[in-house]
Amino acid sequence: MTSDRLYFRQLLSGRDFARHDQVAAQMVNFVYLIGDLQTRECVVVDPAYAVDDILNIVEQDSMKLTGVLATHYHPDHVGGQMMGMKIQGVADLLEKTQVPIHINKHETKWVSRTTGLNENDLVQHEGGDKVKVGDLSITFVHTPGHTPGSQCFLVEQRLVAGDTLFLDGCGRTDLPGGNPGDLYASLQTLASLPRETIVCPGHQYSALPSANLGDVVSTNHVFRPSSQQQWLEWFGH
């Protein structure tokens, strides 16, 4: 697969979709579309807030949606109740188009509880599994810590990192299912990837929307601890 076949779009909530949703604008979530420009198939990562807007973008780009990849169970990524509000997500998407919802197996009960979907609606994966989209191969990287089944997606030289790693900071571990020790190990896993890998985070919490991993590792304070013990002293609260 050569790069000229890669379809890759980074969509910002409140700007590129869900433009009139104040929560979407405040949360600054990224949704990703990844596909094969030759076969015109694509998947969507973490569809939330305005499912119709996302599906319209897919249609405008003359692509066909063939699946959903979920990084983790939080409602701003897969839909559900948050801050007393109902957020659209994968359950709403399934009402409009029947596609598989790919999750890490450790996230199954959490996604079911958050979205109301049955386990039969979900395709459970192990870390290291791959999904084909056209001739494109996407690798699942299990990165627990923010949640038990948090996962990232590697496609060519891009890492869709969800809430595991931001350009400045990382996912919090004080929400249900969070584990700071696991997150430390997951960050080390990501730091071992090629330096030219482009980190594409789950939120725009920094000025840039993406950056190469070498720069992120050298500037992001979460990589400063030299051991898990030091990490837990600094961030394990």
MOCORGI-V71992 format. One record per run of one state. SS is the DSSP state (a for helix, b for strand, c for the rest). FROM is the first residue (numbers start at 1). TO is the last residue. If there is no record, write none. Layout:
BEGIN
ss=SS from=FROM to=TO
ss=SS from=FROM to=TO
END
This chain:
BEGIN
ss=c from=1 to=2
ss=a from=3 to=5
ss=b from=6 to=13
ss=c from=14 to=16
ss=b from=17 to=17
ss=c from=18 to=21
ss=a from=22 to=27
ss=c from=28 to=28
ss=b from=29 to=36
ss=c from=37 to=40
ss=b from=41 to=45
ss=c from=46 to=50
ss=a from=51 to=60
ss=c from=61 to=63
ss=b from=64 to=69
ss=c from=70 to=74
ss=a from=75 to=78
ss=c from=79 to=79
ss=b from=80 to=82
ss=c from=83 to=84
ss=b from=85 to=87
ss=c from=88 to=89
ss=a from=90 to=96
ss=c from=97 to=99
ss=b from=100 to=104
ss=a from=105 to=115
ss=c from=116 to=118
ss=a from=119 to=121
ss=b from=122 to=125
ss=c from=126 to=129
ss=b from=130 to=133
ss=c from=134 to=135
ss=b from=136 to=142
ss=c from=143 to=150
ss=b from=151 to=155
ss=c from=156 to=157
ss=b from=158 to=162
ss=c from=163 to=164
ss=b from=165 to=165
ss=c from=166 to=169
ss=b from=170 to=170
ss=c from=171 to=179
ss=a from=180 to=191
ss=c from=192 to=197
ss=b from=198 to=201
ss=c from=202 to=202
ss=b from=203 to=203
ss=c from=204 to=209
ss=b from=210 to=212
ss=a from=213 to=219
ss=c from=220 to=220
ss=a from=221 to=223
ss=c from=224 to=227
ss=a from=228 to=235
ss=c from=236 to=237
END
